[in-house]
Amino acid sequence: MATAPWFVISPTALLSTIGLLRGPDRTVPTPTEDWRTAIVDVVIPAYKEEDNIVHCLASIARQTRQPRHVILVDDGGKDRTVERAREFAAAIGLDLTVIERASSIGKTPTIKRQSREFDSDVEFILDGDTFLESRDYIERCVQELYQGVGIASACGVIEPVRLKDRAELARTPEFQRWSGAAEYRDAHAQRSLPRRIAWWMTNVYRECLYTFLQRFVYRGQMVFFGGITNPVGCAVAYRRQYVKNLFDRYEPIFGDDLTNSEDIFIGFALNNEGYRNIQLQDVVARTEEPEAQRLPRQTYLWSSSFLQSCYYFDHLLRTPFRVFKRMRKNHRDQRSGEAQRVAEMRKVQEQYRQPFGERFSQEYGRPIGWAMFLSALDKIFFPAALIIMMVLRMWEPLAVTIIAEMLVSLTVLVAVAKGARLSMLGKALLVTPMRYVLMFLDLQTIGRFATDLWITGNRKWRK
């Protein structure tokens, strides 16, 4: 979620608009692998999730496509997460494998180790504070993952979890089979009033952000490029072998210190190999959001990871500067007849097909590199421009810029929030001050990143 443009009237937003107007690749896929035969394992990284783990497991039990194994990795939380998970698994007959760590080592080693230690075709990562609202979430992700060998990850739309969502899941037959269901009292509903207000504010802000990002920006990128910069990592299906190969390559270089958010680095690395990360618009998962006072920390982790990944894969960001080189290559292939021969020989059709391998990325970039480059511009230049106008006391241009940005952002949100347009308008107006505060705080992230690069030389990036 780190690549959302701060300024709605931005190159990134315009790129998504062009993609939506242009339409998708109309190639009809002819996959050679049957998604129905794919072996799926669900891996649940969890740290102090005793209040969420039964919701998470109950949502898996309700899925139309059941996994072979469910692996819970308790990251040294030392609470009742494992106890409740085992109680639920025993009550419902769920095949649950529990791995308990003595101390916390983070989510990245969990993804890495399970990609190596298990032999599934699909490694489905589901955070312990997340549950699948759509009953066909896993099925749809696996189905789309197997539409082509170039698709490495698939996720659905992610939305904040609310009290009513938790209560609705707790009433399902699957949840009620848990031995503790009769005495269950939602700890989220027992929070103090100030904490509930802080949580509600974050949920409202994130609902607006996620709606704009996923229903507009990511949707446009999907149509334009056939993928997005990175999967939303709390509920995502990966081709396990691709993830294993990724860690086999980068672990000797970085260890487990990939960046401050592993799913962003993984997404960039997969794009670097010519794979695609796709997002489906027809399935939904809900995830726990932090209370408002913890929001700057989480925003910092996402934003800094995006900048760090841009540094590691800078040749992807240089894609716009290699467009003429790529055009010359395509022209040479057409003149030589090479492109036509390849097309005639290709019996397996795949949308947005592109050559694989890092060497191609280094020489020509990737189409998704346009989105990465423009997102980096959005992140840096709009907040900087506002500060420059304030320093120079250009009050009228500043006011016009902010008002125009607000009007366009509200228009976009209302347009994409089908069925809840009036509600979304009110929420967007309410959280506008929070959005601008976080925007200016993000300049500190940019400053810390610049300090790491050019002053301290620090590259040990890990949350």
Summary of the structure (lengths in Angstrom):
residues: 463
radius of gyration: 22.4
end to end distance: 16.0
largest distance: 73.5
contacts: 1530
relative contact order: 0.14
helix: 58%
strand: 12%
